[in-house]
Amino acid sequence: LHFKVGLFAAASLLLGALFLAYLLHARGFFENTYRLQLAASSADGVTPGVPLVFSGSEIGSVTTLGLNDYGGIVIQVELLERNARWLKQDSTFTLDKPLVGGAKIRIDSFNPDSPALPDNSTMLLLTSDISKEIPVLVERVKAILANVEHLTRKDGEINTTLANVETVTGRMTGEYGMLEGVLGSPEK
């Protein structure tokens, strides 16, 4: 009985260790990592853990932030080596900071035949901040509302047009119907 219990315990531990090893392998724990440095003018909204996204899929994340010798911002990014094939020498890196939700670094690679980006490369990080576009949008909305107000005021074009339509349809309810509406009076 002791042998069977010991064998069951050993088999359970072995299966647990195999499951843990498989889980770590599936998550890329044993794969080589690829490192990249991004140079930015501002690190506003960037923290360790910010995802690196290619075609809507997360392929890496920010590990650390620091300053170079000239006071510029250097963002260290790590990703699995298998995902590094999407990084090309002509790829663009853009920091997206939406109004709602967290920031992310978007990668756009336009030519899949471009040479691959070497490990430990330094690339420029562009920023796309929607909050800077809000004043322009507000001005456009104000202009649209002013146009709508101009059209719908009491002596505006819409009210004049509706009055003319009401006059024509009122004539169509007369004795001669549509003919009277088109010609303007029963005499004509």
C-alpha positions as semicolon CSV with decimal commas, in nm:
position;residue;x (nm);y (nm);z (nm)
1;L;0,000;0,000;0,000
2;H;0,287;0,240;0,082
3;F;0,448;0,164;-0,254
4;K;0,124;0,245;-0,442
5;V;0,073;0,572;-0,253
6;G;0,436;0,669;-0,316
7;L;0,404;0,580;-0,685
8;F;0,083;0,789;-0,710
9;A;0,251;1,086;-0,539
10;A;0,559;1,059;-0,764
11;A;0,343;1,033;-1,077
12;S;0,137;1,335;-0,965
13;L;0,451;1,541;-0,906
14;L;0,594;1,434;-1,243
15;L;0,271;1,527;-1,425
16;G;0,259;1,862;-1,242
17;A;0,622;1,935;-1,338
18;L;0,555;1,838;-1,702
19;F;0,246;2,060;-1,709
20;L;0,442;2,352;-1,563
21;A;0,724;2,300;-1,817
22;Y;0,471;2,290;-2,103
23;L;0,300;2,605;-1,975
24;L;0,632;2,790;-1,953
25;H;0,727;2,669;-2,302
26;A;0,392;2,782;-2,447
27;R;0,438;3,128;-2,292
28;G;0,787;3,160;-2,447
29;F;0,981;3,139;-2,121
30;F;1,259;2,932;-2,281
31;E;1,279;3,138;-2,603
32;N;1,542;3,401;-2,672
33;T;1,437;3,760;-2,631
34;Y;1,490;4,043;-2,876
35;R;1,573;4,387;-2,740
36;L;1,502;4,722;-2,899
37;Q;1,560;5,081;-2,791
38;L;1,318;5,358;-2,879
39;A;1,430;5,721;-2,865
40;A;1,153;5,965;-2,776
41;S;1,114;6,333;-2,707
42;S;0,861;6,265;-2,431
43;A;0,779;5,959;-2,225
44;D;0,443;6,093;-2,110
45;G;0,208;5,794;-2,075
46;V;0,483;5,533;-2,112
47;T;0,545;5,299;-1,821
48;P;0,700;4,954;-1,793
49;G;0,449;4,704;-1,928
50;V;0,308;4,924;-2,206
51;P;0,237;4,682;-2,494
52;L;0,414;4,680;-2,829
53;V;0,142;4,610;-3,089
54;F;0,171;4,491;-3,449
55;S;-0,151;4,455;-3,654
56;G;-0,358;4,470;-3,335
57;S;-0,168;4,187;-3,167
58;E;0,064;4,236;-2,872
59;I;0,413;4,113;-2,956
60;G;0,620;4,268;-2,678
61;S;0,627;4,526;-2,400
62;V;0,825;4,811;-2,250
63;T;1,069;4,695;-1,982
64;T;1,246;5,012;-1,865
65;L;1,271;5,385;-1,923
66;G;1,583;5,593;-1,891
67;L;1,780;5,891;-2,010
68;N;2,077;5,892;-2,246
69;D;2,390;6,106;-2,204
70;Y;2,220;6,406;-2,368
71;G;1,901;6,398;-2,160
72;G;1,693;6,225;-2,428
73;I;1,451;5,952;-2,335
74;V;1,539;5,590;-2,411
75;I;1,266;5,327;-2,386
76;Q;1,380;4,965;-2,364
77;V;1,146;4,713;-2,528
78;E;1,164;4,333;-2,519
79;L;0,984;4,081;-2,736
80;L;1,022;3,716;-2,826
81;E;1,264;3,642;-3,107
82;R;0,988;3,478;-3,314
83;N;0,796;3,811;-3,317
84;A;1,102;4,013;-3,421
85;R;1,054;3,910;-3,785
86;W;0,784;4,178;-3,816
87;L;1,030;4,455;-3,733
88;K;1,189;4,598;-4,046
89;Q;1,441;4,877;-4,097
90;D;1,168;5,098;-4,245
91;S;0,915;5,024;-3,968
92;T;0,761;5,316;-3,783
93;F;0,695;5,313;-3,410
94;T;0,411;5,535;-3,286
95;L;0,299;5,593;-2,928
96;D;-0,082;5,596;-2,927
97;K;-0,241;5,766;-2,627
98;P;-0,621;5,741;-2,662
99;L;-0,865;5,945;-2,452
100;V;-0,994;5,627;-2,290
101;G;-0,771;5,330;-2,216
102;G;-0,401;5,279;-2,185
103;A;-0,117;5,382;-2,408
104;K;0,039;5,142;-2,658
105;I;0,325;5,148;-2,904
106;R;0,204;5,066;-3,256
107;I;0,438;4,924;-3,518
108;D;0,371;4,983;-3,886
109;S;0,583;4,785;-4,134
110;F;0,490;4,884;-4,487
111;N;0,722;4,660;-4,690
112;P;0,753;4,296;-4,576
113;D;1,055;4,250;-4,805
114;S;1,261;4,517;-4,626
115;P;1,570;4,405;-4,432
116;A;1,508;4,291;-4,077
117;L;1,585;4,521;-3,787
118;P;1,895;4,395;-3,599
119;D;1,887;4,315;-3,228
120;N;1,958;4,610;-2,991
121;S;1,872;4,866;-3,260
122;T;1,763;5,218;-3,175
123;M;1,456;5,360;-3,350
124;L;1,268;5,689;-3,322
125;L;0,933;5,682;-3,139
126;L;0,667;5,910;-3,285
127;T;0,370;6,028;-3,077
128;S;0,004;6,038;-3,168
129;D;-0,182;6,229;-2,897
130;I;-0,555;6,268;-2,964
131;S;-0,589;6,529;-2,689
132;K;-0,390;6,776;-2,903
133;E;-0,652;6,749;-3,177
134;I;-0,947;6,833;-2,950
135;P;-0,930;7,215;-2,995
136;V;-0,941;7,175;-3,375
137;L;-1,240;6,941;-3,345
138;V;-1,420;7,184;-3,114
139;E;-1,373;7,467;-3,365
140;R;-1,512;7,249;-3,645
141;V;-1,815;7,157;-3,434
142;K;-1,874;7,525;-3,356
143;A;-1,867;7,608;-3,728
144;I;-2,114;7,329;-3,807
145;L;-2,349;7,443;-3,530
146;A;-2,332;7,802;-3,659
147;N;-2,428;7,679;-4,007
148;V;-2,717;7,474;-3,869
149;E;-2,836;7,773;-3,668
150;H;-2,818;7,992;-3,980
151;L;-3,023;7,741;-4,180
152;T;-3,290;7,686;-3,914
153;R;-3,354;8,040;-3,791
154;K;-3,698;8,194;-3,847
155;D;-3,606;8,365;-4,176
156;G;-3,360;8,091;-4,279
157;E;-3,355;7,888;-4,599
158;I;-3,515;7,577;-4,451
159;N;-3,815;7,762;-4,309
160;T;-3,861;7,950;-4,638
161;T;-3,850;7,625;-4,834
162;L;-4,098;7,459;-4,599
163;A;-4,334;7,756;-4,633
164;N;-4,318;7,725;-5,014
165;V;-4,385;7,348;-4,994
166;E;-4,680;7,416;-4,762
167;T;-4,821;7,668;-5,015
168;V;-4,792;7,423;-5,306
169;T;-4,943;7,131;-5,112
170;G;-5,222;7,360;-4,990
171;R;-5,308;7,438;-5,352
172;M;-5,308;7,066;-5,435
173;T;-5,593;7,011;-5,190
174;G;-5,818;7,238;-5,402
175;E;-6,081;7,137;-5,654
176;Y;-5,837;7,057;-5,938
177;G;-5,573;6,880;-5,722
178;M;-5,220;6,861;-5,859
179;L;-5,300;7,067;-6,166
180;E;-5,410;7,353;-5,945
181;G;-5,096;7,310;-5,729
182;V;-4,868;7,333;-6,033
183;L;-5,050;7,618;-6,210
184;G;-5,116;7,820;-5,895
185;S;-5,495;7,888;-5,907
186;P;-5,824;7,726;-6,025
187;E;-5,864;7,992;-6,294
188;K;-5,537;7,903;-6,468
